[in-house]
Amino acid sequence: MKFSITHNLVDVHHRHVFPARLTVANGMITEIQRVQQADQFLLPGFVDSHIHIESSMLLPCEFARVAVIHGTVATVSDPHEIANVCGLAGVELMLRNAAQTEFKFCFGAPSCVPATVFETSGARLNVAEVSQLLHDPRIGYLSEMMDFPGVLGQSPEVMSKIRAAQAQGKPVDGHAPGLRGEKAARYIAAGITTDHECCSKEEALDKLAAGCMIAIREGSAARNFDALESLIDEYPEMCMLCSDDKHPDELLLGHINELAARAVSAGRDLMNVLQVACLNPVRHYGLEVGMLRVGDPADFIVVEDLVDFKVNETYLNGCRVARGGKCLMSGGDTESLNNFAARPIKIDQLQLKADSSNVRVIEAIDGQLVTNSRVRECRIENGMAVSDPEHDLLKMVVVNRYRQADPSFAFVTGFRLKAGAFATSVAHDSHNIVAVGTNDVDLLEAINAVIETQGGLSVSAAGCTNVLPLPVAGLMSNESCEVVGRSYRRLDGRLKELGSTLRAPYMTLSFMALLVIPSLKLSDKGLFDVDKFEFVSLFVD
């Protein structure tokens, strides 16, 4: 198929804009001719440089159908969420489903399954299995190396995974929240090439100085764009944009195009913004994605202007896949895969004997994955430590989904629920069930609702329980983004009616069990001090 399209071409490589006729034949750009006049603008497509597709609660094909509407043509996708639940079979599901679409997914080999030995996961990927994935041409890189203590300590297993990636000429992604100075330099010198966990410019500058590319993150929970966006002009060769985790309701509204618009609105240079949003990920990961040059695959977008980046058309390999806010791609096959052994729990399993009146408390921070660690006085009734919604001190529970075991407990502040409880089987990275509630009755209902659906999101209050089922690994739905997004918005809205002030309470809750993000978290095995990297007691003398 051969066709031509005439618009103002934004040449990011040579940093200028000119009216042009672009000719496409057999999926490739064969000619670019200057013309006298044109409207609208041709851009390279946007690329999300780090995302977990599973966090959209959509299968890859459905994610792609929404992303192309916003001008995204590719993602660098870490499938470690489903790998923690289902192992290699989960990664294969993502690859198989993604192959049904024209969208350009670059999947990584999960480096840390499980993320730590201090939790129960559904699978484990050893060095041989990671190396097997890295030999697969469908795998483009080694996913985020979360075991930064292992890198700093030169753990044989960790270093073997890094060397396996290097032997295949594939980049190694980093994950080192809060790492600064000499430790950051040593971590990066071990072979790490990117980091998406920077919360402050100072942290990013340390990592940039060591030669690390910075993926500026703005997702549904972690929102670091405002702190880091000035780096786009200061280090345009060394930055990328990413979402990391994006819930379906927000994906319906926008993707990387929104970050590009925010950057331009903040005064960043247009060409720097587009280099960071479109070109740098393609170059860094060696993606087979066109960059709007003769001889490239015909992957590009048409936008109305260079301020809001409203996307009118998206092309992949010369095929128009989106137009006027509508996706033109067909959907993929539904999938079925899970690993869920938990059975409903009983109310007495949620009772927590008070060993002291003081407890360590996880402080959730809106817009961040990091938490603070506090010590506060808890409420005690009949010798039991209970939630105290009046003072925003709520019981948090993690239930093992892979085998029968008693729940583990913590107390959390920051959710501000006044009534009810909510639970989810999306609990990074092992994806056990995590729940927060104002009372044990609603906690029980919320947890058991997730167990009965073999995975999902729930909210319970006043005898009424709502559930969003996630039958694929307890992480994803087979439904459309619109259906999942509506269901999610209903749950989110109900939580906010119950008092939560967090922007994305489910996403925030899902990171309360992630033991590689400071400072205090809860696994199915107990309360964990991430700074010390050891279990600590809940009650304090």
C-alpha positions in Angstrom: 0.0 0.0 0.0 1.3 3.5 -0.9 -0.1 6.8 0.1 1.0 10.4 0.9 0.0 12.7 3.7 0.7 16.5 3.8 1.2 18.4 7.1 3.7 20.5 8.9 6.5 18.0 9.7 8.2 18.4 13.1 11.8 17.4 12.4 13.0 16.7 16.0 16.5 15.5 14.7 17.3 18.9 13.0 15.0 20.9 15.3 12.8 22.7 12.9 9.3 22.5 11.4 8.4 22.7 7.7 5.4 21.9 5.5 6.0 18.5 3.9 4.4 15.7 1.9 5.3 12.4 3.5 5.1 9.3 1.2 4.6 5.8 2.7 5.0 2.5 0.8 4.8 -1.0 2.3 4.8 0.4 5.8 7.9 2.5 5.4 8.5 6.2 4.9 10.0 6.4 1.4 10.0 10.2 0.7 9.7 13.5 2.5 9.2 16.5 0.1 8.9 20.2 1.1 5.7 21.9 0.0 4.4 25.4 0.2 1.7 25.1 2.8 0.1 22.7 5.3 -2.1 22.5 8.3 -1.8 20.4 11.4 1.5 18.7 12.5 3.3 15.4 11.9 5.2 14.1 14.9 7.0 10.9 15.8 4.8 8.8 18.1 5.0 9.0 21.8 6.7 6.2 23.8 6.1 5.3 27.4 9.6 4.4 28.6 8.6 2.4 31.6 5.2 0.9 32.4 3.6 -2.2 33.9 0.7 -2.9 31.5 -0.9 -5.1 34.3 -1.5 -1.9 36.4 -4.0 -0.7 33.8 -6.0 -3.8 34.7 -6.2 -4.4 30.9 -4.7 -7.0 28.7 -2.0 -5.7 26.3 -4.3 -5.6 23.3 -6.9 -3.5 25.1 -4.3 -1.2 26.5 -3.0 -0.6 23.0 -6.4 0.2 21.7 -6.6 3.1 24.1 -3.0 4.2 24.1 -3.0 4.8 20.3 -5.9 7.3 20.6 -3.5 9.5 22.6 -0.6 9.1 20.1 1.4 6.4 22.0 2.9 4.0 19.5 5.1 2.0 21.8 5.8 1.1 25.4 8.8 -0.3 27.3 6.8 -2.8 29.5 8.0 -4.7 32.5 5.7 -7.8 33.0 7.0 -8.6 36.5 3.5 -8.2 38.0 2.1 -11.2 36.2 5.5 -13.0 36.5 5.2 -12.8 40.3 1.9 -14.5 40.1 2.3 -17.0 37.3 6.0 -17.1 36.4 7.1 -17.7 32.8 3.6 -18.6 31.8 2.5 -15.1 32.8 5.2 -13.5 30.7 4.3 -15.7 27.8 0.6 -14.6 28.1 1.7 -11.0 27.8 3.8 -11.7 24.7 1.2 -13.8 23.1 -1.6 -11.3 23.6 0.6 -8.3 22.6 1.5 -10.0 19.3 -2.2 -9.7 18.2 -1.9 -6.0 17.8 0.1 -3.6 15.6 1.2 -1.7 18.7 4.9 -1.9 19.5 5.4 -3.4 22.9 8.9 -3.9 24.1 8.7 -6.4 27.0 11.6 -7.0 29.5 12.8 -10.0 31.4 11.7 -9.6 35.0 14.9 -9.4 37.1 13.4 -9.7 40.6 10.7 -12.4 41.0 10.0 -12.3 43.8 11.1 -8.7 44.7 12.4 -10.0 48.1 12.7 -13.2 50.1 10.6 -11.5 52.8 7.2 -12.2 51.1 5.3 -15.0 49.5 4.9 -14.8 45.7 3.3 -17.2 43.3 6.5 -17.9 41.3 10.3 -17.5 41.3 12.5 -16.8 38.3 16.1 -18.0 38.7 19.1 -17.0 36.7 18.6 -19.7 34.1 15.0 -18.6 33.5 15.9 -14.9 33.3 18.7 -15.8 30.8 16.2 -17.9 28.8 13.9 -14.9 28.5 16.8 -12.6 27.5 17.7 -15.0 24.6 14.1 -14.6 23.3 14.1 -11.9 20.5 10.7 -10.7 21.8 12.4 -9.6 25.0 14.2 -6.3 24.7 15.9 -5.6 28.1 16.4 -6.7 31.7 13.6 -5.2 33.7 14.1 -3.0 36.7 16.7 -4.3 39.1 14.9 -3.7 42.3 17.5 -5.6 44.4 19.8 -2.6 44.7 21.3 -4.0 48.0 22.2 -7.1 46.0 23.8 -5.0 43.3 25.8 -3.0 45.9 26.8 -6.2 47.6 27.7 -7.9 44.3 25.3 -10.8 44.9 26.3 -13.6 42.5 22.6 -14.2 41.4 22.0 -10.5 40.8 25.2 -10.0 38.9 24.6 -13.1 36.8 21.3 -11.7 35.6 23.0 -8.4 34.7 25.8 -10.1 32.9 23.2 -12.3 31.0 21.6 -9.1 29.7 24.9 -7.5 28.7 25.9 -10.7 26.9 22.8 -10.2 24.7 23.5 -6.5 24.2 20.3 -5.6 26.1 19.9 -2.7 28.5 19.4 -3.1 32.2 16.7 -1.0 33.9 17.2 0.3 37.4 15.1 0.8 40.5 16.8 2.6 43.3 14.5 4.9 45.2 16.4 7.4 47.4 19.8 6.1 46.4 22.3 9.0 46.4 26.0 9.9 46.0 28.6 7.1 46.1 26.0 4.3 46.5 24.1 5.5 43.4 27.3 5.7 41.4 28.3 2.1 42.4 24.8 0.8 41.6 24.9 2.4 38.1 28.5 1.3 37.5 27.4 -2.3 37.9 25.6 -2.0 34.5 22.3 -0.1 35.3 21.3 2.3 32.5 18.0 3.9 33.7 16.1 4.8 36.8 12.4 5.9 37.1 12.2 6.2 40.9 13.6 9.7 41.5 11.4 11.8 43.7 13.7 14.9 43.8 15.9 16.7 41.4 18.9 16.3 43.7 18.5 12.5 43.5 18.2 12.6 39.8 21.3 14.8 39.4 23.3 12.3 41.4 22.2 9.5 39.1 22.7 11.6 35.9 26.3 12.4 37.0 26.9 8.6 37.1 25.7 8.2 33.6 22.2 7.0 34.2 19.2 8.0 32.1 16.3 9.4 34.1 12.7 8.3 33.2 10.5 11.2 34.6 7.5 9.4 36.1 3.9 10.6 36.3 1.5 7.8 37.0 -1.7 7.2 38.9 0.1 7.0 42.2 3.7 8.2 41.8 3.7 11.7 40.5 7.2 13.1 40.1 6.9 15.2 37.0 6.7 18.6 38.7 9.9 17.9 40.7 11.9 16.7 37.7 10.5 18.5 34.5 13.3 21.1 34.5 15.7 18.3 33.6 14.1 18.1 30.1 15.9 21.3 29.1 19.0 20.7 31.2 19.6 17.1 30.1 17.5 16.5 27.0 19.8 13.6 25.9 19.4 11.8 29.2 15.7 11.9 30.0 12.6 10.0 29.0 8.9 10.1 30.1 7.0 7.3 31.7 3.9 6.5 33.7 5.0 3.3 35.5 1.5 2.5 36.6 -1.7 3.9 34.9 -5.2 3.1 36.0 -7.9 2.6 33.3 -9.9 5.7 34.1 -6.9 8.0 33.7 -5.7 6.1 30.5 -9.0 7.0 28.9 -8.2 10.7 29.4 -4.6 10.7 28.2 -1.1 9.3 28.3 2.4 10.6 27.4 0.7 13.3 25.3 -0.5 14.9 28.5 3.1 15.1 29.9 4.3 16.6 26.7 1.7 19.3 26.9 2.5 20.0 30.6 6.2 20.3 29.7 5.6 22.8 27.0 3.2 24.7 29.3 5.9 24.9 31.9 8.2 26.6 29.4 10.3 23.6 28.3 11.8 23.8 24.8 9.5 22.1 22.3 12.2 20.1 20.6 13.6 18.9 23.9 10.2 17.8 25.0 9.7 15.8 21.8 13.2 14.3 22.0 12.5 13.1 25.5 8.9 11.9 24.8 9.5 10.3 21.4 13.1 9.7 20.4 15.2 8.9 23.5 13.4 5.6 24.4 13.7 4.4 20.8 17.4 5.0 20.8 18.1 3.7 24.2 16.2 0.4 23.9 16.8 -0.1 20.1 13.1 -0.2 19.5 11.9 -1.0 16.0 9.9 2.3 16.0 10.1 4.9 13.3 11.3 8.4 14.2 9.9 10.2 11.2 12.8 9.8 8.7 13.1 8.4 5.3 13.7 4.7 5.6 12.0 4.4 9.0 8.8 2.4 9.7 5.9 4.7 9.2 5.0 5.2 12.9 3.8 8.8 13.4 1.0 10.9 14.7 -1.0 13.9 13.5 -1.7 16.6 16.1 -3.7 19.8 15.9 -1.1 22.0 17.5 2.2 21.9 19.4 0.8 23.1 22.7 -2.0 20.7 23.7 -0.9 17.8 21.4 -4.5 16.8 20.7 -4.0 13.7 18.6 -6.1 13.4 15.4 -4.5 10.4 13.8 -2.0 7.7 14.8 -0.2 5.5 12.3 1.8 2.2 12.9 3.8 0.7 10.1 1.8 2.8 7.7 -1.6 1.7 8.9 -3.9 4.3 10.4 -4.8 2.8 13.8 -6.6 5.7 15.4 -8.6 8.7 14.1 -10.6 11.4 15.8 -10.4 9.8 19.3 -11.5 6.4 18.0 -9.3 3.3 17.7 -9.4 1.5 14.4 -7.6 -1.7 15.6 -9.5 -4.8 16.4 -9.4 -6.4 19.8 -7.4 -9.4 20.8 -8.4 -12.8 22.2 -9.4 -13.1 25.8 -7.1 -15.0 28.1 -7.5 -17.1 31.2 -4.6 -17.6 33.7 -4.6 -17.4 37.5 -2.9 -18.6 40.7 -5.2 -18.2 43.6 -5.5 -20.7 46.5 -6.8 -18.6 49.4 -10.2 -19.4 50.9 -12.5 -17.0 52.7 -11.3 -16.0 56.2 -13.2 -15.7 59.4 -13.8 -12.6 61.6 -11.6 -14.0 64.5 -8.6 -14.0 62.2 -8.8 -10.2 62.0 -8.6 -9.7 65.7 -5.3 -8.3 66.8 -4.2 -8.6 70.5 -2.6 -5.4 71.8 0.8 -6.1 73.2 1.3 -2.4 73.8 -0.6 0.9 73.4 2.0 2.2 70.9 2.4 0.9 67.3 4.6 1.5 64.4 2.5 3.3 61.7 2.9 3.4 57.9 2.2 6.9 56.7 0.9 6.9 53.1 1.8 10.0 51.1 -0.5 11.1 48.3 1.3 11.1 45.0 4.3 9.1 46.2 5.2 5.4 46.6 7.5 6.0 49.5 6.0 6.0 53.0 7.1 7.4 56.3 7.4 5.4 59.5 5.8 6.8 62.7 5.0 5.6 66.2 1.5 6.5 67.5 -0.8 5.4 70.3 -3.4 3.0 69.1 -7.0 2.5 70.1 -7.6 -0.6 72.3 -11.0 -2.3 72.9 -11.3 -5.4 75.1 -7.6 -6.0 74.8 -7.6 -5.8 71.0 -5.9 -3.1 68.9 -8.6 -1.7 66.5 -9.0 1.0 63.9 -9.4 4.6 65.0 -10.9 6.5 62.0 -11.5 9.6 64.1 -7.7 9.9 64.3 -7.0 8.4 60.9 -5.3 5.3 62.3 -6.6 2.3 60.4 -5.9 -1.4 60.5 -4.2 -2.7 57.4 -4.1 -6.5 56.6 -2.2 -8.6 54.1 -3.6 -12.1 53.3 -1.6 -14.7 51.5 -3.3 -15.6 48.3 -1.1 -18.6 47.4 -1.7 -20.8 50.5 -3.8 -20.7 53.7 -2.1 -18.6 56.4 -3.1 -16.1 59.0 -3.2 -12.5 58.0 -0.4 -10.1 58.9 -1.2 -6.7 60.4 -0.1 -3.1 60.4 -1.6 0.3 61.1 -1.7 3.0 58.4 -2.4 6.7 58.3 -3.2 8.9 55.3 -6.2 7.1 53.8 -8.7 9.1 56.0 -11.5 6.7 55.6 -14.4 7.5 58.0 -16.3 4.3 57.4 -16.0 1.0 55.5 -13.1 -0.9 54.1 -11.5 -1.8 50.8 -9.3 -4.5 49.4 -7.3 -5.5 46.3 -5.3 -8.4 44.9 -3.2 -5.9 43.0 -0.5 -5.6 45.7 3.0 -5.0 44.3 4.9 -7.1 43.7 3.8 -10.5 45.0 0.1 -9.6 44.7 -1.3 -11.0 47.9 -4.5 -9.4 49.1 -4.0 -6.1 50.9 -6.9 -4.3 52.7 -7.5 -1.2 54.9 -10.6 -0.7 56.9 -12.3 1.2 59.7 -13.7 -1.9 61.3 -13.3 -5.7 61.2 -16.7 -6.5 59.8 -16.2 -4.4 56.7 -12.6 -5.6 56.4 -13.8 -9.2 56.4 -16.4 -8.5 53.7 -14.0 -6.6 51.5 -11.3 -9.3 51.7 -13.6 -12.2 51.2 -15.2 -10.5 48.2 -11.8 -10.5 46.5 -11.2 -14.1 47.5 -14.5 -15.2 46.1 -13.9 -13.6 42.7 -10.3 -15.1 42.7 -8.9 -11.6 42.4 -10.1 -8.0 42.0 -10.9 -4.8 43.8 -13.6 -4.3 46.4 -15.2 -1.8 48.8 -17.5 -2.7 51.6 -19.6 -0.5 53.9 -22.9 -0.7 55.7 -23.6 -4.2 54.4 -23.1 -3.3 50.8 -20.1 -4.6 48.9 -19.0 -3.7 45.3 -16.4 -5.7 43.4 -14.4 -5.2 40.2 -13.3 -8.8 39.2 -9.8 -9.3 37.7 -9.9 -12.9 36.5 -6.5 -12.8 34.7 -4.0 -13.4 37.4 -6.0 -11.3 39.8 -4.5 -8.3 38.0 -6.3 -7.8 34.7 -9.8 -8.0 33.2 -10.9 -9.3 29.9 -13.3 -6.4 29.5 -12.8 -3.2 27.5 -11.1 -0.1 29.0 -14.4 1.7 29.0 -16.1 -1.1 31.1 -13.2 -1.5 33.5 -12.8 2.3 33.8 -16.5 2.8 34.7 -16.3 0.0 37.3 -13.1 1.4 38.7 -14.6 5.0 38.9 -17.6 3.6 40.8 -15.3 2.0 43.4 -13.0 5.0 43.6 -16.0 7.3 44.0 -17.5 5.2 46.8 -14.2 5.3 48.7 -14.1 9.1 48.5 -17.7 9.2 49.7 -16.4 7.2 52.7 -13.9 9.9 53.4 -10.6 9.0 51.5 -8.8 12.1 50.3 -6.1 10.3 48.3 -6.1 11.0 44.6 -5.8 7.2 43.8 -6.5 5.2 47.0 -6.4 1.8 45.3 -3.1 2.5 43.6 -1.7 3.9 46.8 -2.9 0.8 48.7 -1.3 -1.5 46.1 2.1 -0.2 47.0 1.8 -0.6 50.8 3.1 -4.1 50.5 6.1 -3.3 48.2 9.2 -4.0 50.3 11.7 -2.3 48.0 10.2 1.2 48.4 11.1 2.9 51.8 10.3 3.3 54.5 7.8 1.0 56.3 5.7 -1.6 54.4 3.7 -4.8 55.2 4.1 -8.2 53.6 2.2 -11.4 54.2 5.0 -12.3 56.6 5.0 -9.2 58.7 5.9 -5.5 59.1 9.1 -4.6 57.2 11.5 -1.7 57.7 12.8 -1.1 54.2 15.6 1.2 55.4 17.0 -1.5 57.6 15.8 -4.3 55.3 14.5 -6.4 58.1 11.2 -7.3 59.9 10.2 -5.1 62.9 7.6 -5.6 65.5 4.2 -3.8 65.2 4.0 -2.9 68.8 6.5 -0.7 70.5 7.2 -0.6 74.2 
